[in-house]
């Protein structure tokens, strides 16, 4: 049994290193969007290259995050976490030194691999190290401090872009890793799953899932060209997706056991997740660019402007979870997406010479209120809709689904809204497309609300409740459960 106490020096070191590790990934998920216009100008990149700058990272992270959790179980959680931190930092260094958009995109894909190793590993280290009496408080502190890191991300990113330059958005990860990795090696106890029935890793499933996402993403981003290669990529992506389902159905130890979707509520809440996080991914990708290209703000102003959404999450997510415990998840999961849709429609007022107090802030406050309303109940419903022994797996699938939804949204929205390759260089063209994109995102959120209203029901008494009561990330729900496993327990 783990016996480290939170108040002990070792407990504080463990908490520090896990917060640093998770904050690297959370920071990266929020700061890059603010830097996109500067990256485009400096590297003379078109819109497709900026889409890939975001999506290359999301692609490998979403495709490998389940496998990353199981690697820690097998080979040691501290070892895999440290490898993830070092890998992430090395890829970040390559991003910061990238001479062109192609190298940046490749480095971002490598960064996602590191993120898939360290993201589930940070929570797993806490759960494997702390005494059961202290574990809940340790998880709460970890998620709270990590949320603060996510909250300051856009501000830090804007400050770096306007100051030393966009490359420091990535280079910032290197000193964080130099601090995090030695602390982990020195102070964090090693742990692994001691069972002898690990089975084989579902490498084929992970590869097929990632290939399917990659091909579909490529087809959506490059569809404007009308090339026959795009059609081939789309068909191959669908074929890879079908093969992924077939492999997962037949394997004795699949990465994503399809039987878990026998729960109607679990399937429904993942459909809601896809709708909600697709809209969020599209908004935060385009919103930071809108504030800079159309409104004319600096990167620092744009990054600071986005703070209210995360601040509301940090301040009220725990209270939202407590309310959902009393009234059930159906109402929050119905009302929350509608509030988010209203916030995105209010963003239609944000154009040239927009006022922050009159135009931007009201939209972000409504959007943030909707996010507060739905995120905690969403996680609770995911955990409560499956057997407790599958809670970690269910959370991992839900987290991966959210990231994949954001990935597809970033790829598809410019295509759906008619955004040209050079649109981000033209305030008028981008503003028109942004308005259409916000309308599309609002519509997707309404669909998610309708799905929740028609399918989500009350949770059974005594079901598993989330440990992460305070949460600040806006692009994915928290990882929960004993561990986000890459195989069936």
Secondary structure as UniProt FT lines:
FT   TURN            6..7
FT   HELIX           9..43
FT   HELIX           47..75
FT   HELIX           77..97
FT   HELIX           101..129
FT   HELIX           132..162
FT   TURN            163..164
FT   HELIX           167..187
FT   HELIX           203..222
FT   HELIX           223..225
FT   HELIX           228..250
FT   TURN            252..253
FT   HELIX           258..262
FT   HELIX           264..289
FT   HELIX           290..294
FT   HELIX           299..305
FT   HELIX           307..327
FT   HELIX           329..346
FT   HELIX           347..349
FT   TURN            352..353
FT   HELIX           356..360
FT   HELIX           361..384
FT   HELIX           388..390
FT   HELIX           391..416
FT   TURN            417..418
FT   TURN            421..422
FT   HELIX           423..425
FT   HELIX           427..455
FT   TURN            461..462
//
